Amino acid sequence: MPARSRTLLAVATMALAAAQVALATPSQAASPGVAVAPYEYLGWGSPQSPTSVMSATGVKWLTLAFMLSDGGCNPKWDGSRALTGGSDQSAINAIRSAGGDVVVSFGGWSGNKLGEHCTSASALAGAYQKVIDAYKLKAIDIDIEATEMSNATVRQRVIDALKTVKSNNSGIKTYITMGTTPSGPDSDGTDLINKGAAAGLANDGWVIMPFDLGGHSGSMGSVSTTAADGLKNAVKNSYHYTDSVAYTHIGISSMNGKTDESDETVTTGDFNTILSYAQSHHLARLTFWSVNRDRQCASGGASDSCSGVSQSAYAYTKIFAQYTG
């Protein structure tokens, strides 16, 4: 064999050996990103320093709640704090300086919702855009609940506004978060998904909140995964996805510890069950309400600032922080 050929063969053999070593060696898990962005509510529940949460748990993204209406079609934090220039902007600046980023969540259960107070899809898209522009956001969450969810006209308005947002902001991720039954979305949730598919909305994640279910059998981990399977089927049927693709367009937003139902508790074991499910199906989003509550209560039951169960600080966050998509 000519010398040049022997040299080329040796190089090729070394490259193949290196490739085999790379395949045989598990890659280091990616750090948690936008798929894991636990909710922190900076206007409620004695919030922890966001950068302290990041350093203690390894999470890089947080979902900051809630962006609401000021009584008109104008976004403000909690409907009252200025969009920029205040403590919320300082928190976001600190998160980014520490190497993280944020999802801003619009809506929630209480307060004035932009979906209701903006009277057209274009106006609502404009309100969302104000926030996107103010913080150069890469992802937003629409937590659609209460009267914003129960009104079919408002549901359509949210869908149409998000389609505009998608068109005007290349690469932005959009999540729509809603309540659920133990078996999956209720009629309003299914209608919302159907409206999204009919409008051609390329939504990144349809997310359910499997808690406050008002009676069910089984652990909260198994109930959560059953409800998520129901969500997957709804998304699959509306968008004509395969099962595997549908799973990558859904998410779970759980609640840590004792929920608003007196007999309902989500344990760290349930979080591990949900984590395994997310890992198996590569869900678009895995999050929970809330970081504020991810600590043991000093005494008594659960509150807006503690979980109501025996736990170490950030025990729930650290479980979901293992998810890398």
VEXDREN-2710 file (C-alpha; in Angstrom, 1 decimal):
% VEXDREN-2710
k/r/px/py/pz
1/MET/0.0/0.0/0.0
2/PRO/1.4/3.4/-0.9
3/ALA/2.6/5.6/2.0
4/ARG/-0.1/8.2/1.3
5/SER/-2.8/5.6/1.4
6/ARG/-1.5/4.2/4.7
7/THR/-1.6/7.7/6.1
8/LEU/-5.1/8.3/5.0
9/LEU/-6.2/5.0/6.4
10/ALA/-4.6/5.7/9.7
11/VAL/-6.4/9.1/9.9
12/ALA/-9.7/7.5/9.0
13/THR/-9.2/4.8/11.7
14/MET/-8.4/7.4/14.3
15/ALA/-11.5/9.4/13.4
16/LEU/-13.7/6.3/13.6
17/ALA/-12.2/5.4/17.0
18/ALA/-12.9/8.9/18.3
19/ALA/-16.5/8.8/17.0
20/GLN/-17.0/5.4/18.7
21/VAL/-15.7/6.8/22.0
22/ALA/-18.0/9.8/21.7
23/LEU/-21.0/7.6/21.1
24/ALA/-20.0/5.3/24.0
25/THR/-19.5/8.2/26.4
26/PRO/-22.8/9.8/27.8
27/SER/-22.9/13.4/26.9
28/GLN/-23.2/15.9/29.7
29/ALA/-26.9/16.8/30.2
30/ALA/-27.8/20.2/28.9
31/SER/-28.7/22.8/31.6
32/PRO/-32.4/23.4/32.0
33/GLY/-33.7/25.9/29.6
34/VAL/-37.0/27.4/28.5
35/ALA/-38.7/23.9/28.7
36/VAL/-38.2/24.1/32.5
37/ALA/-39.2/27.6/33.7
38/PRO/-40.9/27.4/37.1
39/TYR/-43.3/30.1/38.0
40/GLU/-42.2/32.8/40.4
41/TYR/-44.7/35.5/41.4
42/LEU/-42.7/38.6/42.3
43/GLY/-45.8/40.4/43.7
44/TRP/-47.0/37.7/46.0
45/GLY/-45.9/35.0/48.5
46/SER/-42.7/36.4/49.9
47/PRO/-40.8/35.8/46.7
48/GLN/-37.2/34.6/46.9
49/SER/-34.4/36.3/45.0
50/PRO/-34.6/34.9/41.5
51/THR/-30.8/34.6/41.2
52/SER/-30.8/32.7/44.5
53/VAL/-33.3/30.3/43.0
54/MET/-31.0/29.8/40.0
55/SER/-27.8/29.3/42.0
56/ALA/-29.5/26.8/44.4
57/THR/-31.3/24.7/41.8
58/GLY/-29.6/25.0/38.5
59/VAL/-32.6/26.4/36.7
60/LYS/-31.8/29.0/34.1
61/TRP/-35.2/30.2/33.1
62/LEU/-38.1/31.4/35.3
63/THR/-41.7/32.2/34.3
64/LEU/-42.6/35.5/35.9
65/ALA/-46.3/36.1/36.7
66/PHE/-48.5/37.9/36.0
67/MET/-48.9/40.4/33.2
68/LEU/-52.4/41.9/33.4
69/SER/-54.5/44.7/32.2
70/ASP/-54.5/48.1/33.9
71/GLY/-58.2/48.3/33.3
72/GLY/-57.8/49.0/29.6
73/CYS/-55.7/47.4/26.8
74/ASN/-52.5/48.2/28.5
75/PRO/-50.1/45.7/30.1
76/LYS/-48.8/46.1/33.6
77/TRP/-47.3/43.7/36.1
78/ASP/-50.3/42.6/38.3
79/GLY/-52.3/45.3/36.5
80/SER/-50.7/48.0/38.6
81/ARG/-46.9/48.0/38.5
82/ALA/-45.2/49.8/35.5
83/LEU/-44.1/47.6/32.6
84/THR/-40.6/48.8/32.8
85/GLY/-38.3/50.8/35.2
86/GLY/-39.4/49.1/38.4
87/SER/-38.5/46.1/40.6
88/ASP/-39.7/43.6/37.9
89/GLN/-37.3/45.0/35.4
90/SER/-34.5/44.9/38.0
91/ALA/-35.3/41.2/38.6
92/ILE/-35.2/40.4/34.9
93/ASN/-31.9/42.2/34.5
94/ALA/-30.4/40.3/37.4
95/ILE/-31.6/36.9/36.0
96/ARG/-30.1/37.7/32.6
97/SER/-26.8/38.9/34.2
98/ALA/-26.7/35.5/35.9
99/GLY/-26.9/33.7/32.6
100/GLY/-30.7/33.0/32.6
101/ASP/-33.8/34.3/31.0
102/VAL/-37.5/34.7/31.5
103/VAL/-40.9/33.7/30.2
104/VAL/-43.5/36.3/30.9
105/SER/-46.9/34.9/31.8
106/PHE/-50.1/36.8/30.9
107/GLY/-53.3/36.1/32.8
108/GLY/-53.8/33.8/35.7
109/TRP/-56.9/33.2/37.8
110/SER/-57.4/36.7/39.3
111/GLY/-57.3/40.3/38.1
112/ASN/-58.2/42.0/34.8
113/LYS/-57.2/40.0/31.8
114/LEU/-55.9/41.6/28.6
115/GLY/-57.8/39.1/26.5
116/GLU/-61.0/40.6/27.9
117/HIS/-60.0/44.3/28.0
118/CYS/-58.5/44.4/24.6
119/THR/-61.5/44.4/22.3
120/SER/-59.9/43.1/19.1
121/ALA/-57.3/40.5/18.2
122/SER/-55.1/43.2/16.7
123/ALA/-55.3/45.3/19.9
124/LEU/-54.5/42.2/22.0
125/ALA/-51.6/41.3/19.8
126/GLY/-50.4/44.9/20.3
127/ALA/-50.5/44.6/24.1
128/TYR/-48.6/41.3/24.0
129/GLN/-46.1/43.0/21.6
130/LYS/-45.5/45.9/24.0
131/VAL/-44.2/43.4/26.6
132/ILE/-42.2/41.4/24.0
133/ASP/-40.5/44.5/22.8
134/ALA/-39.9/45.9/26.3
135/TYR/-37.9/42.8/27.3
136/LYS/-36.9/41.3/24.0
137/LEU/-38.7/38.1/25.0
138/LYS/-38.0/34.8/23.4
139/ALA/-41.1/33.1/25.0
140/ILE/-44.4/34.0/26.4
141/ASP/-47.1/32.1/28.3
142/ILE/-50.8/32.8/28.2
143/ASP/-52.3/31.4/31.4
144/ILE/-55.9/31.5/30.3
145/GLU/-58.3/30.9/33.2
146/ALA/-61.6/32.0/34.7
147/THR/-63.7/34.4/32.6
148/GLU/-61.0/34.8/29.9
149/MET/-61.3/31.0/29.3
150/SER/-65.1/30.7/29.6
151/ASN/-65.9/33.2/26.8
152/ALA/-65.7/31.7/23.3
153/THR/-65.2/35.2/21.8
154/VAL/-62.2/35.8/24.0
155/ARG/-60.8/32.4/23.3
156/GLN/-60.8/33.2/19.6
157/ARG/-59.3/36.6/20.2
158/VAL/-56.4/35.1/22.1
159/ILE/-55.8/32.5/19.3
160/ASP/-55.8/35.2/16.6
161/ALA/-53.6/37.5/18.6
162/LEU/-51.0/34.8/19.2
163/LYS/-51.0/34.0/15.5
164/THR/-50.1/37.7/14.8
165/VAL/-47.4/37.5/17.5
166/LYS/-46.0/34.4/15.9
167/SER/-45.9/36.1/12.5
168/ASN/-44.2/39.2/13.8
169/ASN/-41.6/37.6/16.0
170/SER/-39.5/35.0/14.3
171/GLY/-38.6/32.1/16.6
172/ILE/-40.6/33.2/19.6
173/LYS/-42.1/30.4/21.7
174/THR/-45.7/30.5/22.7
175/TYR/-47.3/28.5/25.5
176/ILE/-51.0/28.3/26.3
177/THR/-51.7/27.1/29.8
178/MET/-55.1/26.0/31.0
179/GLY/-57.0/24.0/33.6
180/THR/-58.0/20.4/33.0
181/THR/-60.1/17.5/34.1
182/PRO/-58.5/14.2/35.3
183/SER/-59.0/12.8/31.8
184/GLY/-57.8/15.9/29.8
185/PRO/-59.1/19.3/28.7
186/ASP/-62.7/20.2/29.3
187/SER/-65.0/21.4/26.5
188/ASP/-63.6/24.9/26.7
189/GLY/-60.0/23.6/26.5
190/THR/-60.8/21.4/23.6
191/ASP/-62.5/24.2/21.8
192/LEU/-59.5/26.4/22.4
193/ILE/-57.2/23.8/20.8
194/ASN/-59.6/23.3/17.9
195/LYS/-59.6/27.1/17.3
196/GLY/-55.8/27.1/17.3
197/ALA/-55.7/24.3/14.7
198/ALA/-58.4/25.9/12.6
199/ALA/-56.5/29.3/12.6
200/GLY/-53.2/27.6/11.7
201/LEU/-51.6/28.7/15.0
202/ALA/-48.2/26.9/15.3
203/ASN/-48.4/26.9/19.1
204/ASP/-45.3/25.5/20.8
205/GLY/-46.9/24.1/23.8
206/TRP/-50.5/23.4/25.0
207/VAL/-50.1/23.1/28.7
208/ILE/-52.5/21.7/31.4
209/MET/-52.6/22.4/35.1
210/PRO/-53.5/19.0/36.6
211/PHE/-54.5/20.1/40.1
212/ASP/-57.5/21.5/42.0
213/LEU/-59.4/18.7/40.3
214/GLY/-62.2/18.4/42.7
215/GLY/-62.1/14.7/43.3
216/HIS/-60.2/11.9/41.6
217/SER/-58.7/8.5/42.3
218/GLY/-55.0/7.6/42.3
219/SER/-51.9/9.6/43.0
220/MET/-51.4/13.0/41.7
221/GLY/-48.5/11.7/39.5
222/SER/-50.7/9.2/37.8
223/VAL/-53.6/11.6/37.5
224/SER/-51.3/14.2/35.9
225/THR/-50.0/11.8/33.3
226/THR/-53.5/10.5/32.5
227/ALA/-54.7/14.1/32.0
228/ALA/-51.7/14.8/29.8
229/ASP/-52.5/11.8/27.7
230/GLY/-55.9/13.3/27.2
231/LEU/-54.3/16.6/26.2
232/LYS/-52.1/14.7/23.7
233/ASN/-55.1/13.1/22.1
234/ALA/-56.9/16.5/21.8
235/VAL/-53.9/18.1/20.2
236/LYS/-53.3/15.1/18.0
237/ASN/-56.9/15.1/16.7
238/SER/-57.1/18.8/16.1
239/TYR/-53.7/19.2/14.4
240/HIS/-53.5/15.7/12.8
241/TYR/-50.2/15.1/14.4
242/THR/-48.8/11.6/15.1
243/ASP/-48.6/10.6/18.8
244/SER/-44.9/11.3/19.0
245/VAL/-45.3/14.8/17.5
246/ALA/-48.3/15.6/19.6
247/TYR/-46.4/14.9/22.8
248/THR/-43.7/17.4/21.8
249/HIS/-46.5/20.1/21.6
250/ILE/-47.9/19.6/25.1
251/GLY/-46.8/20.3/28.6
252/ILE/-47.6/19.9/32.3
253/SER/-47.8/22.7/34.8
254/SER/-48.2/21.1/38.2
255/MET/-48.5/22.5/41.7
256/ASN/-46.1/21.6/44.6
257/GLY/-47.3/20.3/47.9
258/LYS/-50.8/20.9/49.2
259/THR/-53.1/22.4/46.5
260/ASP/-56.2/24.6/46.9
261/GLU/-58.2/21.4/47.5
262/SER/-58.0/20.3/51.1
263/ASP/-57.5/16.6/50.3
264/GLU/-55.1/17.0/47.4
265/THR/-51.3/16.9/47.7
266/VAL/-48.7/16.7/45.0
267/THR/-45.6/15.0/46.5
268/THR/-42.0/15.0/45.4
269/GLY/-42.7/11.4/44.3
270/ASP/-45.4/12.7/42.1
271/PHE/-43.0/15.1/40.6
272/ASN/-40.6/12.3/39.8
273/THR/-43.4/10.4/38.1
274/ILE/-44.2/13.5/36.0
275/LEU/-40.6/14.0/35.2
276/SER/-40.2/10.5/33.9
277/TYR/-43.3/10.9/31.8
278/ALA/-41.9/14.2/30.3
279/GLN/-38.6/12.6/29.6
280/SER/-40.2/9.6/27.9
281/HIS/-42.3/11.8/25.6
282/HIS/-40.1/14.9/25.2
283/LEU/-42.8/17.3/26.3
284/ALA/-42.5/21.0/25.2
285/ARG/-42.9/22.3/28.8
286/LEU/-42.5/21.1/32.3
287/THR/-43.2/23.6/35.0
288/PHE/-45.1/24.2/38.2
289/TRP/-46.8/26.7/40.5
290/SER/-44.7/27.9/42.2
291/VAL/-41.1/28.6/43.3
292/ASN/-42.6/30.9/46.1
293/ARG/-44.1/27.8/47.7
294/ASP/-41.0/25.5/47.3
295/ARG/-40.1/25.5/51.0
296/GLN/-41.4/24.0/54.2
297/CYS/-43.9/26.0/56.2
298/ALA/-42.8/27.2/59.6
299/SER/-46.1/26.0/61.1
300/GLY/-49.6/25.1/60.0
301/GLY/-50.9/24.4/56.6
302/ALA/-49.9/25.5/53.1
303/SER/-49.8/29.1/52.1
304/ASP/-48.8/31.3/49.2
305/SER/-45.2/31.1/50.4
306/CYS/-44.8/27.5/51.5
307/SER/-45.9/24.0/50.4
308/GLY/-47.6/22.5/53.5
309/VAL/-45.5/19.4/53.3
310/SER/-42.2/18.3/54.9
311/GLN/-39.4/19.1/52.4
312/SER/-36.0/20.6/51.9
313/ALA/-35.8/24.0/50.3
314/TYR/-36.3/23.8/46.5
315/ALA/-36.9/20.1/46.6
316/TYR/-39.6/20.3/43.8
317/THR/-37.6/22.7/41.6
318/LYS/-34.5/20.5/41.8
319/ILE/-36.6/17.5/40.4
320/PHE/-37.9/19.4/37.4
321/ALA/-34.5/21.0/36.9
322/GLN/-33.4/17.6/35.7
323/TYR/-35.5/17.9/32.6
324/THR/-33.7/18.9/29.4
325/GLY/-36.4/18.2/26.9
END
